[in-house]
Amino acid sequence: MSHWFVDHRQQFIADTLRVFGQINRQTLCDRFDISTPQASTDLTLFMKLNPGVMIYDGRAKCYVVAQDALPSSRSAEVRVIKGFADE
């Protein structure tokens, strides 16, 4: 199975964080027509590949940018690709 779909969702997470500063599972579910467990898996993978970039805000019930720094699109892509190569 191609990793294109996972890569595409990972890039969407990075772009959404960059533009809006937050993302939640429902955003992924609505955009990609995926299940809530799949959205959770995607967000967990993003945190694993990009440690320190986002944290969960329990009050807002969403993931928010942890610091003022976000990975560039290119570095996020490299981490996603490297993560699958390590599997």
PyMOL Python script that loads the backbone (N, CA, C, O; Angstrom):
from pymol import cmd

cmd.read_pdbstr("""\
ATOM      1  N   MET A   1       0.843  -1.185   0.000  1.00  0.00           N
ATOM      2  CA  MET A   1       0.000   0.000   0.000  1.00  0.00           C
ATOM      3  C   MET A   1       0.887   1.246   0.000  1.00  0.00           C
ATOM      4  O   MET A   1       1.917   1.301   0.672  1.00  0.00           O
ATOM      5  N   SER A   2       0.465   2.218  -0.755  1.00  0.00           N
ATOM      6  CA  SER A   2       1.213   3.464  -0.883  1.00  0.00           C
ATOM      7  C   SER A   2       1.113   4.294   0.389  1.00  0.00           C
ATOM      8  O   SER A   2       0.077   4.317   1.054  1.00  0.00           O
ATOM      9  N   HIS A   3       2.191   4.966   0.709  1.00  0.00           N
ATOM     10  CA  HIS A   3       2.196   5.866   1.867  1.00  0.00           C
ATOM     11  C   HIS A   3       1.767   7.275   1.463  1.00  0.00           C
ATOM     12  O   HIS A   3       1.814   8.196   2.279  1.00  0.00           O
ATOM     13  N   TRP A   4       1.353   7.445   0.220  1.00  0.00           N
ATOM     14  CA  TRP A   4       0.991   8.769  -0.278  1.00  0.00           C
ATOM     15  C   TRP A   4      -0.109   9.390   0.577  1.00  0.00           C
ATOM     16  O   TRP A   4      -0.036  10.576   0.900  1.00  0.00           O
ATOM     17  N   PHE A   5      -1.118   8.620   0.946  1.00  0.00           N
ATOM     18  CA  PHE A   5      -2.241   9.155   1.712  1.00  0.00           C
ATOM     19  C   PHE A   5      -1.794   9.631   3.093  1.00  0.00           C
ATOM     20  O   PHE A   5      -2.199  10.698   3.553  1.00  0.00           O
ATOM     21  N   VAL A   6      -0.968   8.842   3.737  1.00  0.00           N
ATOM     22  CA  VAL A   6      -0.447   9.229   5.054  1.00  0.00           C
ATOM     23  C   VAL A   6       0.434  10.469   4.909  1.00  0.00           C
ATOM     24  O   VAL A   6       0.321  11.404   5.701  1.00  0.00           O
ATOM     25  N   ASP A   7       1.300  10.483   3.912  1.00  0.00           N
ATOM     26  CA  ASP A   7       2.169  11.641   3.667  1.00  0.00           C
ATOM     27  C   ASP A   7       1.339  12.899   3.431  1.00  0.00           C
ATOM     28  O   ASP A   7       1.657  13.969   3.950  1.00  0.00           O
ATOM     29  N   HIS A   8       0.287  12.764   2.654  1.00  0.00           N
ATOM     30  CA  HIS A   8      -0.580  13.901   2.340  1.00  0.00           C
ATOM     31  C   HIS A   8      -1.246  14.439   3.610  1.00  0.00           C
ATOM     32  O   HIS A   8      -1.320  15.652   3.803  1.00  0.00           O
ATOM     33  N   ARG A   9      -1.725  13.555   4.463  1.00  0.00           N
ATOM     34  CA  ARG A   9      -2.344  13.995   5.714  1.00  0.00           C
ATOM     35  C   ARG A   9      -1.311  14.634   6.642  1.00  0.00           C
ATOM     36  O   ARG A   9      -1.616  15.607   7.331  1.00  0.00           O
ATOM     37  N   GLN A  10      -0.086  14.091   6.664  1.00  0.00           N
ATOM     38  CA  GLN A  10       0.969  14.687   7.496  1.00  0.00           C
ATOM     39  C   GLN A  10       1.287  16.107   7.026  1.00  0.00           C
ATOM     40  O   GLN A  10       1.470  17.011   7.841  1.00  0.00           O
ATOM     41  N   GLN A  11       1.350  16.293   5.729  1.00  0.00           N
ATOM     42  CA  GLN A  11       1.621  17.627   5.196  1.00  0.00           C
ATOM     43  C   GLN A  11       0.465  18.574   5.517  1.00  0.00           C
ATOM     44  O   GLN A  11       0.685  19.748   5.814  1.00  0.00           O
ATOM     45  N   PHE A  12      -0.758  18.068   5.456  1.00  0.00           N
ATOM     46  CA  PHE A  12      -1.924  18.878   5.795  1.00  0.00           C
ATOM     47  C   PHE A  12      -1.861  19.326   7.259  1.00  0.00           C
ATOM     48  O   PHE A  12      -2.178  20.474   7.570  1.00  0.00           O
ATOM     49  N   ILE A  13      -1.459  18.434   8.149  1.00  0.00           N
ATOM     50  CA  ILE A  13      -1.325  18.790   9.571  1.00  0.00           C
ATOM     51  C   ILE A  13      -0.308  19.920   9.718  1.00  0.00           C
ATOM     52  O   ILE A  13      -0.579  20.910  10.397  1.00  0.00           O
ATOM     53  N   ALA A  14       0.851  19.780   9.092  1.00  0.00           N
ATOM     54  CA  ALA A  14       1.894  20.807   9.184  1.00  0.00           C
ATOM     55  C   ALA A  14       1.392  22.142   8.626  1.00  0.00           C
ATOM     56  O   ALA A  14       1.611  23.193   9.228  1.00  0.00           O
ATOM     57  N   ASP A  15       0.725  22.094   7.487  1.00  0.00           N
ATOM     58  CA  ASP A  15       0.222  23.325   6.864  1.00  0.00           C
ATOM     59  C   ASP A  15      -0.863  23.975   7.721  1.00  0.00           C
ATOM     60  O   ASP A  15      -0.886  25.197   7.870  1.00  0.00           O
ATOM     61  N   THR A  16      -1.754  23.171   8.279  1.00  0.00           N
ATOM     62  CA  THR A  16      -2.829  23.708   9.117  1.00  0.00           C
ATOM     63  C   THR A  16      -2.270  24.342  10.379  1.00  0.00           C
ATOM     64  O   THR A  16      -2.729  25.407  10.794  1.00  0.00           O
ATOM     65  N   LEU A  17      -1.293  23.705  10.990  1.00  0.00           N
ATOM     66  CA  LEU A  17      -0.650  24.299  12.166  1.00  0.00           C
ATOM     67  C   LEU A  17       0.038  25.606  11.810  1.00  0.00           C
ATOM     68  O   LEU A  17      -0.028  26.575  12.567  1.00  0.00           O
ATOM     69  N   ARG A  18       0.692  25.633  10.670  1.00  0.00           N
ATOM     70  CA  ARG A  18       1.404  26.831  10.242  1.00  0.00           C
ATOM     71  C   ARG A  18       0.436  27.989  10.008  1.00  0.00           C
ATOM     72  O   ARG A  18       0.725  29.124  10.385  1.00  0.00           O
ATOM     73  N   VAL A  19      -0.704  27.708   9.392  1.00  0.00           N
ATOM     74  CA  VAL A  19      -1.655  28.764   9.036  1.00  0.00           C
ATOM     75  C   VAL A  19      -2.553  29.156  10.209  1.00  0.00           C
ATOM     76  O   VAL A  19      -2.737  30.342  10.484  1.00  0.00           O
ATOM     77  N   PHE A  20      -3.111  28.158  10.899  1.00  0.00           N
ATOM     78  CA  PHE A  20      -4.110  28.429  11.931  1.00  0.00           C
ATOM     79  C   PHE A  20      -3.592  28.287  13.366  1.00  0.00           C
ATOM     80  O   PHE A  20      -4.224  28.773  14.304  1.00  0.00           O
ATOM     81  N   GLY A  21      -2.449  27.627  13.537  1.00  0.00           N
ATOM     82  CA  GLY A  21      -1.880  27.455  14.868  1.00  0.00           C
ATOM     83  C   GLY A  21      -2.524  26.357  15.685  1.00  0.00           C
ATOM     84  O   GLY A  21      -2.168  26.164  16.847  1.00  0.00           O
ATOM     85  N   GLN A  22      -3.471  25.629  15.098  1.00  0.00           N
ATOM     86  CA  GLN A  22      -4.143  24.539  15.818  1.00  0.00           C
ATOM     87  C   GLN A  22      -4.771  23.568  14.836  1.00  0.00           C
ATOM     88  O   GLN A  22      -4.990  23.887  13.667  1.00  0.00           O
ATOM     89  N   ILE A  23      -5.056  22.372  15.341  1.00  0.00           N
ATOM     90  CA  ILE A  23      -5.752  21.354  14.554  1.00  0.00           C
ATOM     91  C   ILE A  23      -6.392  20.377  15.522  1.00  0.00           C
ATOM     92  O   ILE A  23      -5.903  20.186  16.636  1.00  0.00           O
ATOM     93  N   ASN A  24      -7.488  19.760  15.099  1.00  0.00           N
ATOM     94  CA  ASN A  24      -8.099  18.717  15.916  1.00  0.00           C
ATOM     95  C   ASN A  24      -8.453  17.520  15.037  1.00  0.00           C
ATOM     96  O   ASN A  24      -8.355  17.577  13.811  1.00  0.00           O
ATOM     97  N   ARG A  25      -8.857  16.457  15.681  1.00  0.00           N
ATOM     98  CA  ARG A  25      -9.169  15.229  14.943  1.00  0.00           C
ATOM     99  C   ARG A  25     -10.303  15.437  13.949  1.00  0.00           C
ATOM    100  O   ARG A  25     -10.269  14.902  12.841  1.00  0.00           O
ATOM    101  N   GLN A  26     -11.304  16.214  14.345  1.00  0.00           N
ATOM    102  CA  GLN A  26     -12.454  16.412  13.476  1.00  0.00           C
ATOM    103  C   GLN A  26     -12.065  17.099  12.167  1.00  0.00           C
ATOM    104  O   GLN A  26     -12.647  16.818  11.119  1.00  0.00           O
ATOM    105  N   THR A  27     -11.094  17.988  12.227  1.00  0.00           N
ATOM    106  CA  THR A  27     -10.613  18.643  11.005  1.00  0.00           C
ATOM    107  C   THR A  27     -10.096  17.607  10.016  1.00  0.00           C
ATOM    108  O   THR A  27     -10.399  17.669   8.825  1.00  0.00           O
ATOM    109  N   LEU A  28      -9.321  16.661  10.514  1.00  0.00           N
ATOM    110  CA  LEU A  28      -8.800  15.601   9.644  1.00  0.00           C
ATOM    111  C   LEU A  28      -9.922  14.697   9.147  1.00  0.00           C
ATOM    112  O   LEU A  28      -9.945  14.317   7.976  1.00  0.00           O
ATOM    113  N   CYS A  29     -10.850  14.353  10.033  1.00  0.00           N
ATOM    114  CA  CYS A  29     -11.974  13.496   9.645  1.00  0.00           C
ATOM    115  C   CYS A  29     -12.790  14.142   8.526  1.00  0.00           C
ATOM    116  O   CYS A  29     -13.147  13.483   7.550  1.00  0.00           O
ATOM    117  N   ASP A  30     -13.078  15.425   8.673  1.00  0.00           N
ATOM    118  CA  ASP A  30     -13.883  16.135   7.677  1.00  0.00           C
ATOM    119  C   ASP A  30     -13.144  16.290   6.356  1.00  0.00           C
ATOM    120  O   ASP A  30     -13.728  16.106   5.288  1.00  0.00           O
ATOM    121  N   ARG A  31     -11.867  16.629   6.426  1.00  0.00           N
ATOM    122  CA  ARG A  31     -11.084  16.897   5.209  1.00  0.00           C
ATOM    123  C   ARG A  31     -10.828  15.630   4.405  1.00  0.00           C
ATOM    124  O   ARG A  31     -10.908  15.646   3.177  1.00  0.00           O
ATOM    125  N   PHE A  32     -10.522  14.537   5.089  1.00  0.00           N
ATOM    126  CA  PHE A  32     -10.096  13.321   4.396  1.00  0.00           C
ATOM    127  C   PHE A  32     -11.097  12.169   4.480  1.00  0.00           C
ATOM    128  O   PHE A  32     -10.838  11.083   3.960  1.00  0.00           O
ATOM    129  N   ASP A  33     -12.226  12.398   5.125  1.00  0.00           N
ATOM    130  CA  ASP A  33     -13.240  11.353   5.283  1.00  0.00           C
ATOM    131  C   ASP A  33     -12.632  10.087   5.898  1.00  0.00           C
ATOM    132  O   ASP A  33     -12.784   8.981   5.379  1.00  0.00           O
ATOM    133  N   ILE A  34     -11.938  10.290   7.022  1.00  0.00           N
ATOM    134  CA  ILE A  34     -11.315   9.186   7.748  1.00  0.00           C
ATOM    135  C   ILE A  34     -11.984   9.051   9.108  1.00  0.00           C
ATOM    136  O   ILE A  34     -12.708   9.945   9.547  1.00  0.00           O
ATOM    137  N   SER A  35     -11.738   7.937   9.762  1.00  0.00           N
ATOM    138  CA  SER A  35     -12.321   7.693  11.088  1.00  0.00           C
ATOM    139  C   SER A  35     -11.561   8.487  12.157  1.00  0.00           C
ATOM    140  O   SER A  35     -10.435   8.939  11.947  1.00  0.00           O
ATOM    141  N   THR A  36     -12.216   8.637  13.302  1.00  0.00           N
ATOM    142  CA  THR A  36     -11.582   9.317  14.433  1.00  0.00           C
ATOM    143  C   THR A  36     -10.318   8.583  14.891  1.00  0.00           C
ATOM    144  O   THR A  36      -9.313   9.239  15.162  1.00  0.00           O
ATOM    145  N   PRO A  37     -10.328   7.244  14.988  1.00  0.00           N
ATOM    146  CA  PRO A  37      -9.085   6.555  15.359  1.00  0.00           C
ATOM    147  C   PRO A  37      -7.948   6.797  14.347  1.00  0.00           C
ATOM    148  O   PRO A  37      -6.788   6.912  14.742  1.00  0.00           O
ATOM    149  N   GLN A  38      -8.272   6.874  13.060  1.00  0.00           N
ATOM    150  CA  GLN A  38      -7.240   7.141  12.057  1.00  0.00           C
ATOM    151  C   GLN A  38      -6.687   8.557  12.227  1.00  0.00           C
ATOM    152  O   GLN A  38      -5.483   8.773  12.093  1.00  0.00           O
ATOM    153  N   ALA A  39      -7.555   9.513  12.519  1.00  0.00           N
ATOM    154  CA  ALA A  39      -7.101  10.886  12.754  1.00  0.00           C
ATOM    155  C   ALA A  39      -6.175  10.935  13.972  1.00  0.00           C
ATOM    156  O   ALA A  39      -5.160  11.633  13.955  1.00  0.00           O
ATOM    157  N   SER A  40      -6.522  10.200  15.021  1.00  0.00           N
ATOM    158  CA  SER A  40      -5.659  10.144  16.214  1.00  0.00           C
ATOM    159  C   SER A  40      -4.304   9.544  15.875  1.00  0.00           C
ATOM    160  O   SER A  40      -3.270  10.030  16.335  1.00  0.00           O
ATOM    161  N   THR A  41      -4.309   8.492  15.072  1.00  0.00           N
ATOM    162  CA  THR A  41      -3.055   7.861  14.641  1.00  0.00           C
ATOM    163  C   THR A  41      -2.202   8.844  13.848  1.00  0.00           C
ATOM    164  O   THR A  41      -0.988   8.915  14.044  1.00  0.00           O
ATOM    165  N   ASP A  42      -2.826   9.597  12.961  1.00  0.00           N
ATOM    166  CA  ASP A  42      -2.088  10.576  12.158  1.00  0.00           C
ATOM    167  C   ASP A  42      -1.481  11.669  13.030  1.00  0.00           C
ATOM    168  O   ASP A  42      -0.335  12.066  12.820  1.00  0.00           O
ATOM    169  N   LEU A  43      -2.239  12.154  13.999  1.00  0.00           N
ATOM    170  CA  LEU A  43      -1.715  13.199  14.884  1.00  0.00           C
ATOM    171  C   LEU A  43      -0.586  12.660  15.764  1.00  0.00           C
ATOM    172  O   LEU A  43       0.396  13.359  16.013  1.00  0.00           O
ATOM    173  N   THR A  44      -0.723  11.434  16.227  1.00  0.00           N
ATOM    174  CA  THR A  44       0.336  10.812  17.020  1.00  0.00           C
ATOM    175  C   THR A  44       1.598  10.630  16.188  1.00  0.00           C
ATOM    176  O   THR A  44       2.704  10.875  16.671  1.00  0.00           O
ATOM    177  N   LEU A  45       1.437  10.205  14.945  1.00  0.00           N
ATOM    178  CA  LEU A  45       2.584  10.061  14.044  1.00  0.00           C
ATOM    179  C   LEU A  45       3.255  11.407  13.814  1.00  0.00           C
ATOM    180  O   LEU A  45       4.483  11.497  13.819  1.00  0.00           O
ATOM    181  N   PHE A  46       2.462  12.451  13.612  1.00  0.00           N
ATOM    182  CA  PHE A  46       3.038  13.778  13.405  1.00  0.00           C
ATOM    183  C   PHE A  46       3.876  14.195  14.609  1.00  0.00           C
ATOM    184  O   PHE A  46       4.974  14.729  14.455  1.00  0.00           O
ATOM    185  N   MET A  47       3.348  13.946  15.816  1.00  0.00           N
ATOM    186  CA  MET A  47       4.098  14.310  17.031  1.00  0.00           C
ATOM    187  C   MET A  47       5.380  13.494  17.152  1.00  0.00           C
ATOM    188  O   MET A  47       6.403  14.004  17.610  1.00  0.00           O
ATOM    189  N   LYS A  48       5.328  12.238  16.746  1.00  0.00           N
ATOM    190  CA  LYS A  48       6.517  11.383  16.805  1.00  0.00           C
ATOM    191  C   LYS A  48       7.579  11.865  15.822  1.00  0.00           C
ATOM    192  O   LYS A  48       8.765  11.896  16.149  1.00  0.00           O
ATOM    193  N   LEU A  49       7.153  12.236  14.629  1.00  0.00           N
ATOM    194  CA  LEU A  49       8.098  12.672  13.599  1.00  0.00           C
ATOM    195  C   LEU A  49       8.565  14.105  13.789  1.00  0.00           C
ATOM    196  O   LEU A  49       9.609  14.497  13.269  1.00  0.00           O
ATOM    197  N   ASN A  50       7.790  14.889  14.536  1.00  0.00           N
ATOM    198  CA  ASN A  50       8.093  16.310  14.750  1.00  0.00           C
ATOM    199  C   ASN A  50       7.974  16.642  16.234  1.00  0.00           C
ATOM    200  O   ASN A  50       7.092  17.405  16.628  1.00  0.00           O
ATOM    201  N   PRO A  51       8.856  16.074  17.063  1.00  0.00           N
ATOM    202  CA  PRO A  51       8.729  16.280  18.510  1.00  0.00           C
ATOM    203  C   PRO A  51       8.828  17.762  18.892  1.00  0.00           C
ATOM    204  O   PRO A  51       9.650  18.507  18.358  1.00  0.00           O
ATOM    205  N   GLY A  52       7.975  18.161  19.823  1.00  0.00           N
ATOM    206  CA  GLY A  52       8.016  19.524  20.336  1.00  0.00           C
ATOM    207  C   GLY A  52       7.298  20.549  19.487  1.00  0.00           C
ATOM    208  O   GLY A  52       7.298  21.729  19.838  1.00  0.00           O
ATOM    209  N   VAL A  53       6.690  20.152  18.394  1.00  0.00           N
ATOM    210  CA  VAL A  53       6.034  21.115  17.509  1.00  0.00           C
ATOM    211  C   VAL A  53       4.625  21.442  17.990  1.00  0.00           C
ATOM    212  O   VAL A  53       4.205  22.598  17.934  1.00  0.00           O
ATOM    213  N   MET A  54       3.889  20.433  18.463  1.00  0.00           N
ATOM    214  CA  MET A  54       2.528  20.694  18.930  1.00  0.00           C
ATOM    215  C   MET A  54       2.263  19.955  20.222  1.00  0.00           C
ATOM    216  O   MET A  54       2.876  18.931  20.522  1.00  0.00           O
ATOM    217  N   ILE A  55       1.324  20.508  20.982  1.00  0.00           N
ATOM    218  CA  ILE A  55       0.887  19.905  22.232  1.00  0.00           C
ATOM    219  C   ILE A  55      -0.638  19.910  22.258  1.00  0.00           C
ATOM    220  O   ILE A  55      -1.276  20.686  21.547  1.00  0.00           O
ATOM    221  N   TYR A  56      -1.216  19.040  23.081  1.00  0.00           N
ATOM    222  CA  TYR A  56      -2.666  19.005  23.196  1.00  0.00           C
ATOM    223  C   TYR A  56      -3.120  20.020  24.224  1.00  0.00           C
ATOM    224  O   TYR A  56      -2.617  20.037  25.348  1.00  0.00           O
ATOM    225  N   ASP A  57      -4.064  20.864  23.850  1.00  0.00           N
ATOM    226  CA  ASP A  57      -4.667  21.837  24.754  1.00  0.00           C
ATOM    227  C   ASP A  57      -6.011  21.275  25.192  1.00  0.00           C
ATOM    228  O   ASP A  57      -6.976  21.280  24.427  1.00  0.00           O
ATOM    229  N   GLY A  58      -6.067  20.790  26.430  1.00  0.00           N
ATOM    230  CA  GLY A  58      -7.276  20.158  26.943  1.00  0.00           C
ATOM    231  C   GLY A  58      -8.465  21.100  27.037  1.00  0.00           C
ATOM    232  O   GLY A  58      -9.610  20.675  26.884  1.00  0.00           O
ATOM    233  N   ARG A  59      -8.205  22.359  27.284  1.00  0.00           N
ATOM    234  CA  ARG A  59      -9.316  23.326  27.371  1.00  0.00           C
ATOM    235  C   ARG A  59      -9.942  23.571  26.001  1.00  0.00           C
ATOM    236  O   ARG A  59     -11.164  23.613  25.862  1.00  0.00           O
ATOM    237  N   ALA A  60      -9.088  23.730  24.995  1.00  0.00           N
ATOM    238  CA  ALA A  60      -9.582  23.989  23.639  1.00  0.00           C
ATOM    239  C   ALA A  60      -9.936  22.696  22.905  1.00  0.00           C
ATOM    240  O   ALA A  60     -10.575  22.727  21.853  1.00  0.00           O
ATOM    241  N   LYS A  61      -9.517  21.562  23.465  1.00  0.00           N
ATOM    242  CA  LYS A  61      -9.733  20.245  22.856  1.00  0.00           C
ATOM    243  C   LYS A  61      -9.176  20.182  21.433  1.00  0.00           C
ATOM    244  O   LYS A  61      -9.837  19.733  20.497  1.00  0.00           O
ATOM    245  N   CYS A  62      -7.933  20.651  21.312  1.00  0.00           N
ATOM    246  CA  CYS A  62      -7.251  20.590  20.020  1.00  0.00           C
ATOM    247  C   CYS A  62      -5.743  20.608  20.255  1.00  0.00           C
ATOM    248  O   CYS A  62      -5.275  20.880  21.361  1.00  0.00           O
ATOM    249  N   TYR A  63      -5.005  20.318  19.209  1.00  0.00           N
ATOM    250  CA  TYR A  63      -3.552  20.406  19.256  1.00  0.00           C
ATOM    251  C   TYR A  63      -3.166  21.795  18.812  1.00  0.00           C
ATOM    252  O   TYR A  63      -3.693  22.309  17.826  1.00  0.00           O
ATOM    253  N   VAL A  64      -2.238  22.409  19.541  1.00  0.00           N
ATOM    254  CA  VAL A  64      -1.785  23.758  19.233  1.00  0.00           C
ATOM    255  C   VAL A  64      -0.270  23.754  19.064  1.00  0.00           C
ATOM    256  O   VAL A  64       0.427  22.860  19.543  1.00  0.00           O
ATOM    257  N   VAL A  65       0.214  24.771  18.374  1.00  0.00           N
ATOM    258  CA  VAL A  65       1.654  24.916  18.181  1.00  0.00           C
ATOM    259  C   VAL A  65       2.300  25.096  19.548  1.00  0.00           C
ATOM    260  O   VAL A  65       1.875  25.942  20.335  1.00  0.00           O
ATOM    261  N   ALA A  66       3.317  24.310  19.825  1.00  0.00           N
ATOM    262  CA  ALA A  66       3.967  24.328  21.134  1.00  0.00           C
ATOM    263  C   ALA A  66       4.870  25.532  21.316  1.00  0.00           C
ATOM    264  O   ALA A  66       4.995  26.059  22.422  1.00  0.00           O
ATOM    265  N   GLN A  67       5.491  25.962  20.250  1.00  0.00           N
ATOM    266  CA  GLN A  67       6.399  27.107  20.303  1.00  0.00           C
ATOM    267  C   GLN A  67       6.155  27.945  19.062  1.00  0.00           C
ATOM    268  O   GLN A  67       5.308  27.619  18.231  1.00  0.00           O
ATOM    269  N   ASP A  68       6.904  29.023  18.951  1.00  0.00           N
ATOM    270  CA  ASP A  68       6.758  29.881  17.769  1.00  0.00           C
ATOM    271  C   ASP A  68       7.412  29.289  16.533  1.00  0.00           C
ATOM    272  O   ASP A  68       7.316  29.865  15.450  1.00  0.00           O
ATOM    273  N   ALA A  69       8.063  28.170  16.673  1.00  0.00           N
ATOM    274  CA  ALA A  69       8.767  27.565  15.537  1.00  0.00           C
ATOM    275  C   ALA A  69       7.996  26.369  15.009  1.00  0.00           C
ATOM    276  O   ALA A  69       7.536  25.523  15.776  1.00  0.00           O
ATOM    277  N   LEU A  70       7.865  26.310  13.718  1.00  0.00           N
ATOM    278  CA  LEU A  70       7.288  25.164  13.037  1.00  0.00           C
ATOM    279  C   LEU A  70       8.309  24.637  12.046  1.00  0.00           C
ATOM    280  O   LEU A  70       9.130  25.397  11.532  1.00  0.00           O
ATOM    281  N   PRO A  71       8.263  23.348  11.778  1.00  0.00           N
ATOM    282  CA  PRO A  71       9.181  22.841  10.767  1.00  0.00           C
ATOM    283  C   PRO A  71       8.800  23.388   9.396  1.00  0.00           C
ATOM    284  O   PRO A  71       7.622  23.606   9.113  1.00  0.00           O
ATOM    285  N   SER A  72       9.782  23.603   8.565  1.00  0.00           N
ATOM    286  CA  SER A  72       9.471  24.008   7.200  1.00  0.00           C
ATOM    287  C   SER A  72       8.793  22.843   6.504  1.00  0.00           C
ATOM    288  O   SER A  72       8.902  21.701   6.951  1.00  0.00           O
ATOM    289  N   SER A  73       8.104  23.120   5.428  1.00  0.00           N
ATOM    290  CA  SER A  73       7.424  22.047   4.693  1.00  0.00           C
ATOM    291  C   SER A  73       8.421  20.975   4.306  1.00  0.00           C
ATOM    292  O   SER A  73       8.132  19.783   4.419  1.00  0.00           O
ATOM    293  N   ARG A  74       9.582  21.388   3.856  1.00  0.00           N
ATOM    294  CA  ARG A  74      10.586  20.439   3.390  1.00  0.00           C
ATOM    295  C   ARG A  74      11.070  19.543   4.531  1.00  0.00           C
ATOM    296  O   ARG A  74      11.185  18.331   4.352  1.00  0.00           O
ATOM    297  N   SER A  75      11.354  20.120   5.699  1.00  0.00           N
ATOM    298  CA  SER A  75      11.860  19.292   6.800  1.00  0.00           C
ATOM    299  C   SER A  75      10.782  18.340   7.294  1.00  0.00           C
ATOM    300  O   SER A  75      11.089  17.212   7.682  1.00  0.00           O
ATOM    301  N   ALA A  76       9.518  18.774   7.286  1.00  0.00           N
ATOM    302  CA  ALA A  76       8.430  17.881   7.692  1.00  0.00           C
ATOM    303  C   ALA A  76       8.323  16.718   6.709  1.00  0.00           C
ATOM    304  O   ALA A  76       8.106  15.578   7.118  1.00  0.00           O
ATOM    305  N   GLU A  77       8.475  17.002   5.411  1.00  0.00           N
ATOM    306  CA  GLU A  77       8.422  15.944   4.405  1.00  0.00           C
ATOM    307  C   GLU A  77       9.553  14.954   4.611  1.00  0.00           C
ATOM    308  O   GLU A  77       9.347  13.744   4.517  1.00  0.00           O
ATOM    309  N   VAL A  78      10.743  15.455   4.890  1.00  0.00           N
ATOM    310  CA  VAL A  78      11.897  14.579   5.091  1.00  0.00           C
ATOM    311  C   VAL A  78      11.656  13.686   6.294  1.00  0.00           C
ATOM    312  O   VAL A  78      11.955  12.493   6.244  1.00  0.00           O
ATOM    313  N   ARG A  79      11.119  14.242   7.378  1.00  0.00           N
ATOM    314  CA  ARG A  79      10.847  13.439   8.567  1.00  0.00           C
ATOM    315  C   ARG A  79       9.798  12.378   8.288  1.00  0.00           C
ATOM    316  O   ARG A  79       9.926  11.246   8.755  1.00  0.00           O
ATOM    317  N   VAL A  80       8.766  12.724   7.537  1.00  0.00           N
ATOM    318  CA  VAL A  80       7.730  11.754   7.197  1.00  0.00           C
ATOM    319  C   VAL A  80       8.326  10.617   6.391  1.00  0.00           C
ATOM    320  O   VAL A  80       8.083   9.448   6.689  1.00  0.00           O
ATOM    321  N   ILE A  81       9.104  10.949   5.373  1.00  0.00           N
ATOM    322  CA  ILE A  81       9.728   9.930   4.534  1.00  0.00           C
ATOM    323  C   ILE A  81      10.685   9.087   5.353  1.00  0.00           C
ATOM    324  O   ILE A  81      10.681   7.862   5.235  1.00  0.00           O
ATOM    325  N   LYS A  82      11.510   9.719   6.185  1.00  0.00           N
ATOM    326  CA  LYS A  82      12.462   8.988   7.005  1.00  0.00           C
ATOM    327  C   LYS A  82      11.721   8.059   7.967  1.00  0.00           C
ATOM    328  O   LYS A  82      12.169   6.940   8.216  1.00  0.00           O
ATOM    329  N   GLY A  83      10.597   8.516   8.504  1.00  0.00           N
ATOM    330  CA  GLY A  83       9.824   7.690   9.438  1.00  0.00           C
ATOM    331  C   GLY A  83       9.335   6.408   8.794  1.00  0.00           C
ATOM    332  O   GLY A  83       9.325   5.363   9.444  1.00  0.00           O
ATOM    333  N   PHE A  84       8.934   6.458   7.550  1.00  0.00           N
ATOM    334  CA  PHE A  84       8.473   5.254   6.875  1.00  0.00           C
ATOM    335  C   PHE A  84       9.642   4.367   6.470  1.00  0.00           C
ATOM    336  O   PHE A  84       9.507   3.145   6.414  1.00  0.00           O
ATOM    337  N   ALA A  85      10.767   4.965   6.193  1.00  0.00           N
ATOM    338  CA  ALA A  85      11.940   4.172   5.835  1.00  0.00           C
ATOM    339  C   ALA A  85      12.423   3.360   7.038  1.00  0.00           C
ATOM    340  O   ALA A  85      13.004   2.286   6.884  1.00  0.00           O
ATOM    341  N   ASP A  86      12.174   3.893   8.239  1.00  0.00           N
ATOM    342  CA  ASP A  86      12.612   3.211   9.454  1.00  0.00           C
ATOM    343  C   ASP A  86      11.711   2.047   9.849  1.00  0.00           C
ATOM    344  O   ASP A  86      12.082   1.232  10.694  1.00  0.00           O
ATOM    345  N   GLU A  87      10.517   1.965   9.235  1.00  0.00           N
ATOM    346  CA  GLU A  87       9.573   0.906   9.622  1.00  0.00           C
ATOM    347  C   GLU A  87       9.997  -0.441   9.101  1.00  0.00           C
ATOM    348  O   GLU A  87       9.314  -1.437   9.337  1.00  0.00           O
TER     349      GLU A  87
END
""", "prot")
cmd.dss("prot")
cmd.show_as("cartoon", "prot")
cmd.util.cbc("prot")
cmd.orient("prot")
